[in-house]
């Protein structure tokens, strides 16, 4: 995945997480913010550490040889 997309996704995840945590704080569910923070960190780590899955492309010539 290109670096620009990873940066965009990271900023998007942080923005959504911040919005949800303000929403949860507004309604008095402050202990859910800890779970939200943990999930946010896991998502960001997953984007940056784990490699993108690459699949092999098969050609139609392989099927015609049979």
Predicted model as a PDB file, atoms N, CA, C, CB and O in Angstrom, pLDDT in the B-factor column:
MODEL        1                                                                  
ATOM      1  N   UNK A   1       0.849  -1.163   0.000  1.00 74.00           N  
ATOM      2  CA  UNK A   1       0.000   0.000   0.000  1.00 74.00           C  
ATOM      3  C   UNK A   1       0.902   1.235   0.000  1.00 74.00           C  
ATOM      4  CB  UNK A   1      -0.970  -0.007   1.223  1.00 74.00           C  
ATOM      5  O   UNK A   1       1.866   1.301   0.763  1.00 74.00           O  
ATOM      6  N   UNK A   2       0.597   2.190  -0.835  1.00 83.00           N  
ATOM      7  CA  UNK A   2       1.427   3.404  -0.890  1.00 83.00           C  
ATOM      8  C   UNK A   2       1.408   4.182   0.433  1.00 83.00           C  
ATOM      9  CB  UNK A   2       0.948   4.311  -2.026  1.00 83.00           C  
ATOM     10  O   UNK A   2       0.438   4.144   1.189  1.00 83.00           O  
ATOM     11  N   UNK A   3       2.498   4.875   0.675  1.00 86.00           N  
ATOM     12  CA  UNK A   3       2.664   5.632   1.915  1.00 86.00           C  
ATOM     13  C   UNK A   3       1.587   6.715   2.055  1.00 86.00           C  
ATOM     14  CB  UNK A   3       4.061   6.269   1.963  1.00 86.00           C  
ATOM     15  O   UNK A   3       1.093   6.962   3.155  1.00 86.00           O  
ATOM     16  N   UNK A   4       1.226   7.359   0.937  1.00 91.00           N  
ATOM     17  CA  UNK A   4       0.215   8.419   1.003  1.00 91.00           C  
ATOM     18  C   UNK A   4      -1.126   7.875   1.505  1.00 91.00           C  
ATOM     19  CB  UNK A   4       0.035   9.071  -0.380  1.00 91.00           C  
ATOM     20  O   UNK A   4      -1.818   8.544   2.273  1.00 91.00           O  
ATOM     21  N   UNK A   5      -1.485   6.685   1.081  1.00 90.00           N  
ATOM     22  CA  UNK A   5      -2.738   6.080   1.526  1.00 90.00           C  
ATOM     23  C   UNK A   5      -2.647   5.706   2.997  1.00 90.00           C  
ATOM     24  CB  UNK A   5      -3.077   4.840   0.679  1.00 90.00           C  
ATOM     25  O   UNK A   5      -3.614   5.880   3.740  1.00 90.00           O  
ATOM     26  N   UNK A   6      -1.494   5.193   3.430  1.00 91.00           N  
ATOM     27  CA  UNK A   6      -1.324   4.853   4.844  1.00 91.00           C  
ATOM     28  C   UNK A   6      -1.434   6.090   5.721  1.00 91.00           C  
ATOM     29  CB  UNK A   6       0.026   4.170   5.072  1.00 91.00           C  
ATOM     30  O   UNK A   6      -2.050   6.043   6.786  1.00 91.00           O  
ATOM     31  N   UNK A   7      -0.847   7.186   5.287  1.00 93.00           N  
ATOM     32  CA  UNK A   7      -0.919   8.433   6.055  1.00 93.00           C  
ATOM     33  C   UNK A   7      -2.354   8.928   6.113  1.00 93.00           C  
ATOM     34  CB  UNK A   7      -0.004   9.513   5.438  1.00 93.00           C  
ATOM     35  O   UNK A   7      -2.827   9.347   7.170  1.00 93.00           O  
ATOM     36  N   UNK A   8      -3.060   8.882   4.964  1.00 95.00           N  
ATOM     37  CA  UNK A   8      -4.447   9.311   4.937  1.00 95.00           C  
ATOM     38  C   UNK A   8      -5.303   8.446   5.868  1.00 95.00           C  
ATOM     39  CB  UNK A   8      -4.991   9.255   3.504  1.00 95.00           C  
ATOM     40  O   UNK A   8      -6.117   8.980   6.622  1.00 95.00           O  
ATOM     41  N   UNK A   9      -5.135   7.142   5.827  1.00 94.00           N  
ATOM     42  CA  UNK A   9      -5.905   6.248   6.684  1.00 94.00           C  
ATOM     43  C   UNK A   9      -5.600   6.484   8.165  1.00 94.00           C  
ATOM     44  CB  UNK A   9      -5.619   4.794   6.316  1.00 94.00           C  
ATOM     45  O   UNK A   9      -6.499   6.435   9.005  1.00 94.00           O  
ATOM     46  N   UNK A  10      -4.337   6.737   8.476  1.00 95.00           N  
ATOM     47  CA  UNK A  10      -3.963   7.008   9.863  1.00 95.00           C  
ATOM     48  C   UNK A  10      -4.637   8.278  10.373  1.00 95.00           C  
ATOM     49  CB  UNK A  10      -2.440   7.130   9.991  1.00 95.00           C  
ATOM     50  O   UNK A  10      -5.174   8.300  11.480  1.00 95.00           O  
ATOM     51  N   UNK A  11      -4.607   9.326   9.571  1.00 96.00           N  
ATOM     52  CA  UNK A  11      -5.253  10.583   9.959  1.00 96.00           C  
ATOM     53  C   UNK A  11      -6.762  10.386  10.081  1.00 96.00           C  
ATOM     54  CB  UNK A  11      -4.940  11.698   8.934  1.00 96.00           C  
ATOM     55  O   UNK A  11      -7.384  10.917  11.001  1.00 96.00           O  
ATOM     56  N   UNK A  12      -7.348   9.631   9.166  1.00 97.00           N  
ATOM     57  CA  UNK A  12      -8.788   9.363   9.205  1.00 97.00           C  
ATOM     58  C   UNK A  12      -9.167   8.575  10.456  1.00 97.00           C  
ATOM     59  CB  UNK A  12      -9.224   8.596   7.950  1.00 97.00           C  
ATOM     60  O   UNK A  12     -10.162   8.889  11.109  1.00 97.00           O  
ATOM     61  N   UNK A  13      -8.387   7.563  10.790  1.00 96.00           N  
ATOM     62  CA  UNK A  13      -8.664   6.762  11.983  1.00 96.00           C  
ATOM     63  C   UNK A  13      -8.566   7.618  13.246  1.00 96.00           C  
ATOM     64  CB  UNK A  13      -7.690   5.573  12.069  1.00 96.00           C  
ATOM     65  O   UNK A  13      -9.400   7.504  14.144  1.00 96.00           O  
ATOM     66  N   UNK A  14      -7.552   8.469  13.311  1.00 96.00           N  
ATOM     67  CA  UNK A  14      -7.396   9.340  14.481  1.00 96.00           C  
ATOM     68  C   UNK A  14      -8.557  10.330  14.576  1.00 96.00           C  
ATOM     69  CB  UNK A  14      -6.055  10.100  14.415  1.00 96.00           C  
ATOM     70  O   UNK A  14      -9.060  10.589  15.669  1.00 96.00           O  
ATOM     71  N   UNK A  15      -8.982  10.884  13.441  1.00 97.00           N  
ATOM     72  CA  UNK A  15     -10.089  11.846  13.453  1.00 97.00           C  
ATOM     73  C   UNK A  15     -11.393  11.189  13.898  1.00 97.00           C  
ATOM     74  CB  UNK A  15     -10.267  12.469  12.065  1.00 97.00           C  
ATOM     75  O   UNK A  15     -12.125  11.751  14.713  1.00 97.00           O  
ATOM     76  N   UNK A  16     -11.684  10.014  13.371  1.00 96.00           N  
ATOM     77  CA  UNK A  16     -12.914   9.318  13.754  1.00 96.00           C  
ATOM     78  C   UNK A  16     -12.859   8.912  15.228  1.00 96.00           C  
ATOM     79  CB  UNK A  16     -13.136   8.074  12.862  1.00 96.00           C  
ATOM     80  O   UNK A  16     -13.851   9.028  15.947  1.00 96.00           O  
ATOM     81  N   UNK A  17     -11.707   8.440  15.664  1.00 95.00           N  
ATOM     82  CA  UNK A  17     -11.547   8.037  17.056  1.00 95.00           C  
ATOM     83  C   UNK A  17     -11.731   9.225  17.996  1.00 95.00           C  
ATOM     84  CB  UNK A  17     -10.172   7.402  17.271  1.00 95.00           C  
ATOM     85  O   UNK A  17     -12.359   9.096  19.046  1.00 95.00           O  
ATOM     86  N   UNK A  18     -11.194  10.360  17.628  1.00 94.00           N  
ATOM     87  CA  UNK A  18     -11.348  11.563  18.443  1.00 94.00           C  
ATOM     88  C   UNK A  18     -12.815  11.988  18.513  1.00 94.00           C  
ATOM     89  CB  UNK A  18     -10.489  12.707  17.878  1.00 94.00           C  
ATOM     90  O   UNK A  18     -13.317  12.349  19.578  1.00 94.00           O  
ATOM     91  N   UNK A  19     -13.490  11.940  17.377  1.00 94.00           N  
ATOM     92  CA  UNK A  19     -14.904  12.292  17.349  1.00 94.00           C  
ATOM     93  C   UNK A  19     -15.753  11.371  18.213  1.00 94.00           C  
ATOM     94  CB  UNK A  19     -15.411  12.266  15.933  1.00 94.00           C  
ATOM     95  O   UNK A  19     -16.622  11.828  18.955  1.00 94.00           O  
ATOM     96  N   UNK A  20     -15.498  10.080  18.113  1.00 92.00           N  
ATOM     97  CA  UNK A  20     -16.257   9.116  18.912  1.00 92.00           C  
ATOM     98  C   UNK A  20     -15.946   9.272  20.392  1.00 92.00           C  
ATOM     99  CB  UNK A  20     -15.953   7.685  18.460  1.00 92.00           C  
ATOM    100  O   UNK A  20     -16.843   9.137  21.224  1.00 92.00           O  
ATOM    101  N   UNK A  21     -14.699   9.552  20.736  1.00 91.00           N  
ATOM    102  CA  UNK A  21     -14.372   9.706  22.154  1.00 91.00           C  
ATOM    103  C   UNK A  21     -15.027  10.960  22.744  1.00 91.00           C  
ATOM    104  CB  UNK A  21     -12.848   9.770  22.343  1.00 91.00           C  
ATOM    105  O   UNK A  21     -15.447  10.939  23.901  1.00 91.00           O  
ATOM    106  N   UNK A  22     -15.123  12.051  21.973  1.00 91.00           N  
ATOM    107  CA  UNK A  22     -15.862  13.221  22.455  1.00 91.00           C  
ATOM    108  C   UNK A  22     -17.347  12.894  22.623  1.00 91.00           C  
ATOM    109  CB  UNK A  22     -15.687  14.406  21.485  1.00 91.00           C  
ATOM    110  O   UNK A  22     -17.981  13.339  23.580  1.00 91.00           O  
ATOM    111  N   UNK A  23     -17.890  12.120  21.697  1.00 89.00           N  
ATOM    112  CA  UNK A  23     -19.286  11.709  21.764  1.00 89.00           C  
ATOM    113  C   UNK A  23     -19.537  10.843  22.998  1.00 89.00           C  
ATOM    114  CB  UNK A  23     -19.681  10.948  20.490  1.00 89.00           C  
ATOM    115  O   UNK A  23     -20.532  11.025  23.700  1.00 89.00           O  
ATOM    116  N   UNK A  24     -18.634   9.906  23.255  1.00 88.00           N  
ATOM    117  CA  UNK A  24     -18.782   9.037  24.425  1.00 88.00           C  
ATOM    118  C   UNK A  24     -18.617   9.827  25.728  1.00 88.00           C  
ATOM    119  CB  UNK A  24     -17.756   7.892  24.370  1.00 88.00           C  
ATOM    120  O   UNK A  24     -19.323   9.569  26.703  1.00 88.00           O  
ATOM    121  N   UNK A  25     -17.705  10.770  25.746  1.00 86.00           N  
ATOM    122  CA  UNK A  25     -17.496  11.604  26.941  1.00 86.00           C  
ATOM    123  C   UNK A  25     -18.731  12.456  27.220  1.00 86.00           C  
ATOM    124  CB  UNK A  25     -16.251  12.512  26.764  1.00 86.00           C  
ATOM    125  O   UNK A  25     -19.091  12.693  28.373  1.00 86.00           O  
ATOM    126  N   UNK A  26     -19.369  12.911  26.149  1.00 86.00           N  
ATOM    127  CA  UNK A  26     -20.562  13.736  26.288  1.00 86.00           C  
ATOM    128  C   UNK A  26     -21.694  12.969  26.963  1.00 86.00           C  
ATOM    129  CB  UNK A  26     -21.016  14.242  24.924  1.00 86.00           C  
ATOM    130  O   UNK A  26     -22.450  13.541  27.748  1.00 86.00           O  
ATOM    131  N   UNK A  27     -21.812  11.680  26.662  1.00 83.00           N  
ATOM    132  CA  UNK A  27     -22.882  10.875  27.230  1.00 83.00           C  
ATOM    133  C   UNK A  27     -22.455  10.087  28.467  1.00 83.00           C  
ATOM    134  CB  UNK A  27     -23.402   9.931  26.190  1.00 83.00           C  
ATOM    135  O   UNK A  27     -23.211   9.246  28.953  1.00 83.00           O  
ATOM    136  N   UNK A  28     -21.266  10.346  28.976  1.00 80.00           N  
ATOM    137  CA  UNK A  28     -20.857   9.779  30.253  1.00 80.00           C  
ATOM    138  C   UNK A  28     -20.313   8.368  30.208  1.00 80.00           C  
ATOM    139  CB  UNK A  28     -21.985   9.804  31.159  1.00 80.00           C  
ATOM    140  O   UNK A  28     -20.257   7.711  31.247  1.00 80.00           O  
ATOM    141  N   UNK A  29     -19.915   7.880  29.067  1.00 76.00           N  
ATOM    142  CA  UNK A  29     -19.344   6.536  28.949  1.00 76.00           C  
ATOM    143  C   UNK A  29     -17.816   6.639  28.860  1.00 76.00           C  
ATOM    144  CB  UNK A  29     -19.922   5.793  27.701  1.00 76.00           C  
ATOM    145  O   UNK A  29     -17.213   6.221  27.872  1.00 76.00           O  
ATOM    146  N   UNK A  30     -17.211   7.193  29.894  1.00 78.00           N  
ATOM    147  CA  UNK A  30     -15.772   7.477  29.856  1.00 78.00           C  
ATOM    148  C   UNK A  30     -14.925   6.210  29.820  1.00 78.00           C  
ATOM    149  CB  UNK A  30     -15.379   8.312  31.056  1.00 78.00           C  
ATOM    150  O   UNK A  30     -13.821   6.239  29.277  1.00 78.00           O  
ATOM    151  N   UNK A  31     -15.406   5.091  30.383  1.00 83.00           N  
ATOM    152  CA  UNK A  31     -14.590   3.875  30.381  1.00 83.00           C  
ATOM    153  C   UNK A  31     -14.540   3.225  28.999  1.00 83.00           C  
ATOM    154  CB  UNK A  31     -15.131   2.878  31.402  1.00 83.00           C  
ATOM    155  O   UNK A  31     -13.654   2.407  28.749  1.00 83.00           O  
ATOM    156  N   UNK A  32     -15.453   3.560  28.103  1.00 86.00           N  
ATOM    157  CA  UNK A  32     -15.380   3.049  26.737  1.00 86.00           C  
ATOM    158  C   UNK A  32     -14.267   3.725  25.923  1.00 86.00           C  
ATOM    159  CB  UNK A  32     -16.720   3.246  26.041  1.00 86.00           C  
ATOM    160  O   UNK A  32     -13.835   3.209  24.893  1.00 86.00           O  
ATOM    161  N   UNK A  33     -13.818   4.878  26.403  1.00 87.00           N  
ATOM    162  CA  UNK A  33     -12.757   5.594  25.702  1.00 87.00           C  
ATOM    163  C   UNK A  33     -11.459   4.790  25.736  1.00 87.00           C  
ATOM    164  CB  UNK A  33     -12.542   6.987  26.325  1.00 87.00           C  
ATOM    165  O   UNK A  33     -10.680   4.839  24.784  1.00 87.00           O  
ATOM    166  N   UNK A  34     -11.218   4.059  26.808  1.00 89.00           N  
ATOM    167  CA  UNK A  34     -10.013   3.236  26.891  1.00 89.00           C  
ATOM    168  C   UNK A  34     -10.035   2.121  25.852  1.00 89.00           C  
ATOM    169  CB  UNK A  34      -9.869   2.642  28.294  1.00 89.00           C  
ATOM    170  O   UNK A  34      -9.018   1.828  25.224  1.00 89.00           O  
ATOM    171  N   UNK A  35     -11.187   1.509  25.676  1.00 90.00           N  
ATOM    172  CA  UNK A  35     -11.322   0.459  24.655  1.00 90.00           C  
ATOM    173  C   UNK A  35     -11.145   1.064  23.272  1.00 90.00           C  
ATOM    174  CB  UNK A  35     -12.700  -0.252  24.761  1.00 90.00           C  
ATOM    175  O   UNK A  35     -10.481   0.477  22.417  1.00 90.00           O  
ATOM    176  N   UNK A  36     -11.731   2.229  23.047  1.00 91.00           N  
ATOM    177  CA  UNK A  36     -11.594   2.917  21.765  1.00 91.00           C  
ATOM    178  C   UNK A  36     -10.136   3.259  21.472  1.00 91.00           C  
ATOM    179  CB  UNK A  36     -12.443   4.187  21.753  1.00 91.00           C  
ATOM    180  O   UNK A  36      -9.676   3.109  20.340  1.00 91.00           O  
ATOM    181  N   UNK A  37      -9.412   3.718  22.486  1.00 93.00           N  
ATOM    182  CA  UNK A  37      -8.003   4.044  22.308  1.00 93.00           C  
ATOM    183  C   UNK A  37      -7.200   2.795  21.933  1.00 93.00           C  
ATOM    184  CB  UNK A  37      -7.435   4.680  23.588  1.00 93.00           C  
ATOM    185  O   UNK A  37      -6.343   2.848  21.051  1.00 93.00           O  
ATOM    186  N   UNK A  38      -7.477   1.677  22.599  1.00 95.00           N  
ATOM    187  CA  UNK A  38      -6.781   0.425  22.317  1.00 95.00           C  
ATOM    188  C   UNK A  38      -7.055  -0.053  20.888  1.00 95.00           C  
ATOM    189  CB  UNK A  38      -7.200  -0.651  23.323  1.00 95.00           C  
ATOM    190  O   UNK A  38      -6.134  -0.470  20.187  1.00 95.00           O  
ATOM    191  N   UNK A  39      -8.301   0.004  20.464  1.00 95.00           N  
ATOM    192  CA  UNK A  39      -8.653  -0.420  19.107  1.00 95.00           C  
ATOM    193  C   UNK A  39      -8.030   0.513  18.070  1.00 95.00           C  
ATOM    194  CB  UNK A  39     -10.185  -0.460  18.934  1.00 95.00           C  
ATOM    195  O   UNK A  39      -7.587   0.056  17.016  1.00 95.00           O  
ATOM    196  N   UNK A  40      -7.992   1.796  18.353  1.00 95.00           N  
ATOM    197  CA  UNK A  40      -7.380   2.763  17.444  1.00 95.00           C  
ATOM    198  C   UNK A  40      -5.898   2.475  17.265  1.00 95.00           C  
ATOM    199  CB  UNK A  40      -7.581   4.191  17.962  1.00 95.00           C  
ATOM    200  O   UNK A  40      -5.393   2.474  16.142  1.00 95.00           O  
ATOM    201  N   UNK A  41      -5.205   2.231  18.361  1.00 95.00           N  
ATOM    202  CA  UNK A  41      -3.773   1.922  18.285  1.00 95.00           C  
ATOM    203  C   UNK A  41      -3.546   0.628  17.506  1.00 95.00           C  
ATOM    204  CB  UNK A  41      -3.166   1.806  19.702  1.00 95.00           C  
ATOM    205  O   UNK A  41      -2.619   0.545  16.700  1.00 95.00           O  
ATOM    206  N   UNK A  42      -4.377  -0.370  17.739  1.00 96.00           N  
ATOM    207  CA  UNK A  42      -4.243  -1.635  17.008  1.00 96.00           C  
ATOM    208  C   UNK A  42      -4.456  -1.451  15.507  1.00 96.00           C  
ATOM    209  CB  UNK A  42      -5.237  -2.661  17.548  1.00 96.00           C  
ATOM    210  O   UNK A  42      -3.736  -2.043  14.703  1.00 96.00           O  
ATOM    211  N   UNK A  43      -5.426  -0.645  15.128  1.00 94.00           N  
ATOM    212  CA  UNK A  43      -5.673  -0.409  13.701  1.00 94.00           C  
ATOM    213  C   UNK A  43      -4.498   0.312  13.044  1.00 94.00           C  
ATOM    214  CB  UNK A  43      -6.957   0.406  13.511  1.00 94.00           C  
ATOM    215  O   UNK A  43      -4.100  -0.029  11.930  1.00 94.00           O  
ATOM    216  N   UNK A  44      -3.955   1.291  13.725  1.00 94.00           N  
ATOM    217  CA  UNK A  44      -2.826   2.037  13.153  1.00 94.00           C  
ATOM    218  C   UNK A  44      -1.594   1.143  13.049  1.00 94.00           C  
ATOM    219  CB  UNK A  44      -2.508   3.286  14.009  1.00 94.00           C  
ATOM    220  O   UNK A  44      -0.883   1.184  12.045  1.00 94.00           O  
ATOM    221  N   UNK A  45      -1.340   0.346  14.065  1.00 94.00           N  
ATOM    222  CA  UNK A  45      -0.209  -0.588  14.007  1.00 94.00           C  
ATOM    223  C   UNK A  45      -0.408  -1.594  12.880  1.00 94.00           C  
ATOM    224  CB  UNK A  45      -0.039  -1.325  15.355  1.00 94.00           C  
ATOM    225  O   UNK A  45       0.537  -1.931  12.167  1.00 94.00           O  
ATOM    226  N   UNK A  46      -1.637  -2.070  12.722  1.00 93.00           N  
ATOM    227  CA  UNK A  46      -1.926  -3.025  11.654  1.00 93.00           C  
ATOM    228  C   UNK A  46      -1.704  -2.453  10.276  1.00 93.00           C  
ATOM    229  CB  UNK A  46      -3.332  -3.506  11.766  1.00 93.00           C  
ATOM    230  O   UNK A  46      -1.248  -3.160   9.377  1.00 93.00           O  
ATOM    231  N   UNK A  47      -2.015  -1.196  10.093  1.00 92.00           N  
ATOM    232  CA  UNK A  47      -1.801  -0.563   8.785  1.00 92.00           C  
ATOM    233  C   UNK A  47      -0.316  -0.444   8.481  1.00 92.00           C  
ATOM    234  CB  UNK A  47      -2.461   0.825   8.740  1.00 92.00           C  
ATOM    235  O   UNK A  47       0.098  -0.688   7.348  1.00 92.00           O  
ATOM    236  N   UNK A  48       0.487  -0.078   9.459  1.00 90.00           N  
ATOM    237  CA  UNK A  48       1.897   0.212   9.208  1.00 90.00           C  
ATOM    238  C   UNK A  48       2.811  -1.002   9.286  1.00 90.00           C  
ATOM    239  CB  UNK A  48       2.367   1.232  10.175  1.00 90.00           C  
ATOM    240  O   UNK A  48       3.853  -1.019   8.632  1.00 90.00           O  
ATOM    241  N   UNK A  49       2.455  -2.017  10.065  1.00 92.00           N  
ATOM    242  CA  UNK A  49       3.381  -3.134  10.264  1.00 92.00           C  
ATOM    243  C   UNK A  49       3.113  -4.298   9.307  1.00 92.00           C  
ATOM    244  CB  UNK A  49       3.294  -3.625  11.695  1.00 92.00           C  
ATOM    245  O   UNK A  49       4.031  -4.810   8.667  1.00 92.00           O  
ATOM    246  N   UNK A  50       1.854  -4.706   9.218  1.00 84.00           N  
ATOM    247  CA  UNK A  50       1.565  -5.899   8.432  1.00 84.00           C  
ATOM    248  C   UNK A  50       1.619  -5.605   6.937  1.00 84.00           C  
ATOM    249  CB  UNK A  50       0.197  -6.458   8.805  1.00 84.00           C  
ATOM    250  O   UNK A  50       1.104  -4.584   6.483  1.00 84.00           O  
ATOM    251  N   UNK A  51       2.242  -6.496   6.175  1.00 75.00           N  
ATOM    252  CA  UNK A  51       2.364  -6.245   4.734  1.00 75.00           C  
ATOM    253  C   UNK A  51       1.039  -6.485   4.014  1.00 75.00           C  
ATOM    254  CB  UNK A  51       3.456  -7.136   4.128  1.00 75.00           C  
ATOM    255  O   UNK A  51       0.133  -7.152   4.515  1.00 75.00           O  
ATOM    256  N   UNK A  52       0.973  -5.913   2.828  1.00 76.00           N  
ATOM    257  CA  UNK A  52      -0.214  -6.098   2.002  1.00 76.00           C  
ATOM    258  C   UNK A  52      -0.189  -7.493   1.383  1.00 76.00           C  
ATOM    259  CB  UNK A  52      -0.298  -5.010   0.900  1.00 76.00           C  
ATOM    260  O   UNK A  52       0.871  -7.981   0.992  1.00 76.00           O  
ATOM    261  N   UNK A  53      -1.335  -8.123   1.297  1.00 74.00           N  
ATOM    262  CA  UNK A  53      -1.422  -9.459   0.722  1.00 74.00           C  
ATOM    263  C   UNK A  53      -1.275  -9.361  -0.794  1.00 74.00           C  
ATOM    264  CB  UNK A  53      -2.764 -10.146   1.105  1.00 74.00           C  
ATOM    265  O   UNK A  53      -1.966  -8.577  -1.445  1.00 74.00           O  
ATOM    266  N   UNK A  54      -0.373 -10.159  -1.344  1.00 76.00           N  
ATOM    267  CA  UNK A  54      -0.148 -10.173  -2.783  1.00 76.00           C  
ATOM    268  C   UNK A  54      -0.564 -11.541  -3.300  1.00 76.00           C  
ATOM    269  CB  UNK A  54       1.347  -9.859  -3.139  1.00 76.00           C  
ATOM    270  O   UNK A  54      -0.124 -12.572  -2.792  1.00 76.00           O  
ATOM    271  N   UNK A  55      -1.417 -11.534  -4.313  1.00 78.00           N  
ATOM    272  CA  UNK A  55      -1.859 -12.797  -4.895  1.00 78.00           C  
ATOM    273  C   UNK A  55      -1.193 -12.996  -6.247  1.00 78.00           C  
ATOM    274  CB  UNK A  55      -3.397 -12.832  -5.037  1.00 78.00           C  
ATOM    275  O   UNK A  55      -0.844 -12.034  -6.931  1.00 78.00           O  
ATOM    276  N   UNK A  56      -1.020 -14.263  -6.622  1.00 77.00           N  
ATOM    277  CA  UNK A  56      -0.435 -14.568  -7.919  1.00 77.00           C  
ATOM    278  C   UNK A  56      -1.525 -14.509  -8.979  1.00 77.00           C  
ATOM    279  CB  UNK A  56       0.254 -15.957  -7.909  1.00 77.00           C  
ATOM    280  O   UNK A  56      -2.644 -14.977  -8.768  1.00 77.00           O  
ATOM    281  N   UNK A  57      -1.179 -13.928 -10.116  1.00 75.00           N  
ATOM    282  CA  UNK A  57      -2.124 -13.864 -11.213  1.00 75.00           C  
ATOM    283  C   UNK A  57      -1.941 -15.108 -12.084  1.00 75.00           C  
ATOM    284  CB  UNK A  57      -1.933 -12.559 -12.043  1.00 75.00           C  
ATOM    285  O   UNK A  57      -0.818 -15.481 -12.423  1.00 75.00           O  
ATOM    286  N   UNK A  58      -3.038 -15.729 -12.433  1.00 66.00           N  
ATOM    287  CA  UNK A  58      -2.958 -16.880 -13.339  1.00 66.00           C  
ATOM    288  C   UNK A  58      -3.352 -16.423 -14.727  1.00 66.00           C  
ATOM    289  CB  UNK A  58      -3.872 -18.054 -12.860  1.00 66.00           C  
ATOM    290  O   UNK A  58      -4.190 -15.536 -14.889  1.00 66.00           O  
ATOM    291  N   UNK A  59      -2.755 -17.023 -15.700  1.00 63.00           N  
ATOM    292  CA  UNK A  59      -3.067 -16.669 -17.082  1.00 63.00           C  
ATOM    293  C   UNK A  59      -4.051 -17.673 -17.645  1.00 63.00           C  
ATOM    294  CB  UNK A  59      -1.788 -16.616 -17.949  1.00 63.00           C  
ATOM    295  O   UNK A  59      -4.186 -18.783 -17.130  1.00 63.00           O  
ATOM    296  N   UNK A  60      -4.722 -17.286 -18.682  1.00 61.00           N  
ATOM    297  CA  UNK A  60      -5.695 -18.191 -19.309  1.00 61.00           C  
ATOM    298  C   UNK A  60      -4.987 -19.258 -20.137  1.00 61.00           C  
ATOM    299  CB  UNK A  60      -6.677 -17.399 -20.196  1.00 61.00           C  
ATOM    300  O   UNK A  60      -5.597 -20.268 -20.489  1.00 61.00           O  
ATOM    301  N   UNK A  61      -3.732 -19.052 -20.448  1.00 61.00           N  
ATOM    302  CA  UNK A  61      -2.983 -20.039 -21.219  1.00 61.00           C  
ATOM    303  C   UNK A  61      -2.789 -21.314 -20.416  1.00 61.00           C  
ATOM    304  CB  UNK A  61      -1.629 -19.473 -21.646  1.00 61.00           C  
ATOM    305  O   UNK A  61      -2.721 -22.395 -21.001  1.00 61.00           O  
ATOM    306  N   UNK A  62      -2.698 -21.223 -19.111  1.00 56.00           N  
ATOM    307  CA  UNK A  62      -2.533 -22.412 -18.280  1.00 56.00           C  
ATOM    308  C   UNK A  62      -3.752 -23.325 -18.381  1.00 56.00           C  
ATOM    309  CB  UNK A  62      -2.293 -22.014 -16.821  1.00 56.00           C  
ATOM    310  O   UNK A  62      -3.621 -24.548 -18.351  1.00 56.00           O  
ATOM    311  N   UNK A  63      -4.939 -22.726 -18.501  1.00 56.00           N  
ATOM    312  CA  UNK A  63      -6.153 -23.508 -18.596  1.00 56.00           C  
ATOM    313  C   UNK A  63      -6.331 -24.116 -19.995  1.00 56.00           C  
ATOM    314  CB  UNK A  63      -7.351 -22.644 -18.242  1.00 56.00           C  
ATOM    315  O   UNK A  63      -6.951 -25.171 -20.131  1.00 56.00           O  
ATOM    316  N   UNK A  64      -5.798 -23.468 -21.027  1.00 54.00           N  
ATOM    317  CA  UNK A  64      -5.963 -23.955 -22.404  1.00 54.00           C  
ATOM    318  C   UNK A  64      -5.061 -25.153 -22.715  1.00 54.00           C  
ATOM    319  CB  UNK A  64      -5.672 -22.830 -23.389  1.00 54.00           C  
ATOM    320  O   UNK A  64      -5.345 -25.911 -23.643  1.00 54.00           O  
ATOM    321  N   UNK A  65      -3.995 -25.331 -21.962  1.00 55.00           N  
ATOM    322  CA  UNK A  65      -3.038 -26.406 -22.245  1.00 55.00           C  
ATOM    323  C   UNK A  65      -3.594 -27.779 -21.880  1.00 55.00           C  
ATOM    324  CB  UNK A  65      -1.740 -26.162 -21.489  1.00 55.00           C  
ATOM    325  O   UNK A  65      -3.059 -28.784 -22.347  1.00 55.00           O  
ATOM    326  N   UNK A  66      -4.602 -27.859 -21.097  1.00 55.00           N  
ATOM    327  CA  UNK A  66      -5.135 -29.147 -20.649  1.00 55.00           C  
ATOM    328  C   UNK A  66      -5.940 -29.832 -21.681  1.00 55.00           C  
ATOM    329  CB  UNK A  66      -5.956 -28.979 -19.443  1.00 55.00           C  
ATOM    330  O   UNK A  66      -6.451 -30.926 -21.441  1.00 55.00           O  
TER     331      UNK A  66                                                      
ENDMDL                                                                          
END                                                                             
